[in-house]
C-alpha cells in the first residue's frame, strides 16, 4: 500500500478533533472524506500531508511524494498563466507540459495576467499546478470551489485519467460528486471525545 494510516488522532489549536482513524489507499486509488463542516476534514488533510503533527498514530507513504492543495488558488496575480505554472515547475524541477494547459482549459489564457482572470479561471490555474509538480500522493481540500459543472467534470477527468490511471493516489475532502469509483470515509464516527489523548483533569496536574 502506498498510503497507510493507523490509529490517527489529529488536533486543531491543540484540541483533538478526530481520533482512531485508520485506512489504506493503494496505488491508483482515491479516498473521499465526508462529514459536516467543522468536523476536521482540513485538519486531517493537513496532518496527512505533514503540515502539522498528529497527536497519536502513524502515517506512512513514500517520502517526498505528497502534496496538499487547499481551496485557496495559490497563484501570483502579477504573473501570467504560463509564468505561474513555470514558477511551480521551477520549484519542483519540472517542465510544464502542454497537456496541462489543455486539461484545465487554459490554452487560450496562456498570456493572461492571473489577476485579471475570473474566479473559475483562477481556480483552474490553481489546480493545474497539480499537473506540473509531479507528486504521487495528493491531499485535496475542496478542490472544486468556484468551478462550474463543466470545469468540475474537467478536473475529475484529469484526476482519473492523468493522475490515478498512472498510479497516483488522492485523498479528497469534497461535498461534490466527482464521479470517481472511490470509497468514502465518513468522519463523524471519529469525532474526538473531550478526554482523547488524556483526561481533561490531567491538563492541570
C-alpha positions in Angstrom: 0.0 0.0 0.0 1.3 3.4 -0.9 -0.6 5.2 1.8 -1.3 3.7 5.2 -2.8 5.5 8.2 -3.1 3.8 11.6 -5.0 4.9 14.7 -4.5 8.6 13.9 -5.6 11.4 16.3 -5.5 14.9 14.9 -5.9 18.3 16.7 -7.0 21.8 15.8 -5.5 24.5 18.0 -4.2 21.8 20.4 -7.7 20.3 20.8 -8.3 16.8 19.5 -11.0 16.8 16.8 -10.7 13.3 15.2 -9.4 10.1 16.8 -8.8 6.5 15.9 -8.7 6.9 12.1 -7.2 4.0 10.2 -7.3 3.4 6.4 -5.2 2.3 3.4 -5.2 3.6 -0.1 -3.5 1.6 -2.9 -1.6 2.9 -5.9 -4.1 4.2 -8.5 -6.9 4.7 -5.9 -8.7 7.6 -4.2 -10.4 8.1 -0.9 -13.2 10.7 -0.4 -13.6 12.2 3.0 -17.1 13.1 4.0 -18.5 14.9 7.0 -20.3 18.1 8.2 -18.5 21.4 8.2 -16.1 21.7 11.1 -15.7 18.0 11.7 -12.0 18.2 10.9 -11.5 17.3 7.2 -9.0 20.1 6.6 -7.1 19.3 9.9 -6.9 15.7 8.8 -5.6 16.5 5.4 -3.0 18.9 6.7 -1.8 16.3 9.2 -1.6 13.6 6.5 0.4 16.0 4.3 2.9 16.7 7.2 1.9 20.3 7.7 1.0 19.8 11.3 1.8 17.0 13.8 -0.5 14.2 14.8 -1.3 13.6 18.5 -1.1 9.8 18.1 -0.9 7.3 15.3 1.2 6.7 12.2 1.1 7.9 8.6 3.1 6.0 6.0 3.7 6.8 2.4 6.9 7.3 0.3 8.9 10.3 1.4 8.7 13.5 -0.7 5.8 12.2 -2.8 2.9 14.1 -1.1 1.3 17.5 -1.8 -1.5 19.4 -0.1 -3.8 21.7 -2.1 -6.4 23.8 -0.3 -9.3 25.7 -1.7 -7.1 28.7 -2.0 -5.8 29.3 -5.5 -2.1 29.9 -4.6 -1.3 31.9 -7.7 0.7 35.1 -8.2 -1.7 37.8 -9.5 1.1 39.8 -11.3 2.3 36.8 -13.4 0.7 35.4 -16.5 -0.8 31.9 -16.5 2.3 30.5 -18.2 4.6 32.2 -15.7 2.6 30.9 -12.7 2.9 27.3 -13.9 6.5 27.9 -14.8 7.2 29.1 -11.3 5.8 25.9 -9.8 7.7 23.9 -12.4 11.0 25.6 -11.3 10.2 24.9 -7.6 9.8 21.2 -8.3 12.4 20.9 -11.0 9.8 20.0 -13.7 8.8 21.2 -17.1 5.3 22.4 -17.8 3.7 20.0 -20.3 1.3 21.4 -22.9 -1.2 18.8 -21.8 -1.7 20.7 -18.6 -3.0 23.8 -20.5 -5.3 21.5 -22.4 -6.5 19.5 -19.4 -7.5 22.6 -17.5 -8.8 24.7 -20.4 -6.0 27.3 -20.1 -4.7 27.2 -23.7 -6.3 30.5 -24.7 -5.3 32.1 -21.4 -1.5 31.4 -21.5 -0.6 35.1 -21.8 -3.3 36.5 -19.5 -2.2 38.0 -16.2 -3.6 35.9 -13.4 -5.0 38.8 -11.6 -7.4 39.5 -14.5 -8.9 36.0 -14.5 -12.4 35.1 -13.3 -12.7 33.2 -10.1 -13.3 29.9 -12.0 -10.3 30.6 -14.3 -8.1 31.2 -11.2 -9.3 28.0 -9.7 -8.4 26.0 -12.8 -5.0 27.6 -12.8 -4.5 26.8 -9.2 -5.5 23.1 -9.8 -3.3 23.0 -12.9 -0.3 23.2 -10.6 -1.0 19.6 -9.7 -0.2 18.6 -13.2 3.2 20.3 -13.0 4.6 19.3 -9.6 4.6 15.6 -10.3 3.7 14.5 -6.7 2.2 11.0 -6.4 0.0 11.4 -3.3 -2.4 14.3 -3.4 -4.3 15.7 -0.4 -7.1 17.8 -1.8 -9.2 20.1 0.3 -12.5 21.1 -1.5 -10.7 21.3 -4.9 -13.8 22.3 -6.9 -14.6 25.5 -5.1 -15.6 28.3 -7.7 -15.8 25.8 -10.5 -18.9 25.4 -12.7 -20.2 22.0 -13.7 -18.2 21.7 -16.9 -15.0 22.5 -15.0 -15.7 20.1 -12.2 -16.0 17.3 -14.9 -12.8 18.5 -16.4 -10.9 18.3 -13.1 -12.4 14.9 -12.4 -11.3 13.7 -15.8 -7.7 14.9 -15.2 -7.7 13.3 -11.7 -9.0 10.0 -13.1 -7.1 9.7 -16.4 -3.9 11.7 -15.7 -3.2 11.0 -12.1 -5.0 7.9 -10.8 -4.6 5.9 -14.0 -0.8 6.4 -13.7 -0.6 5.0 -10.2 -1.2 8.2 -8.3 -3.2 8.5 -5.1 -5.7 11.1 -3.9 -7.4 11.8 -0.6 -10.1 14.3 -1.2 -12.4 16.3 1.1 -15.4 17.4 -1.0 -19.2 17.8 -0.9 -19.3 17.3 -4.7 -19.7 14.1 -6.6 -16.7 13.8 -8.8 -17.8 10.6 -10.4 -14.9 8.7 -9.1 -15.0 5.0 -8.4 -13.7 5.6 -4.9 -14.7 4.6 -1.4 -15.9 7.2 1.1 -14.8 7.7 4.7 -17.5 9.3 6.9 -15.6 11.2 9.6 -18.5 11.8 12.1 -17.9 8.5 13.9 -14.3 9.5 14.6 -15.1 12.8 16.3 -12.8 13.0 19.3 -14.2 12.9 22.9 -13.2 15.6 25.4 -10.6 13.3 27.1 -8.9 11.9 23.9 -5.2 11.7 24.5 -5.7 12.3 28.2 -8.4 13.2 30.6 -9.2 16.9 30.9 -8.1 16.9 34.6 -4.6 15.8 33.6 -4.0 19.1 31.9 -3.8 20.7 35.3 -1.5 18.1 37.0 
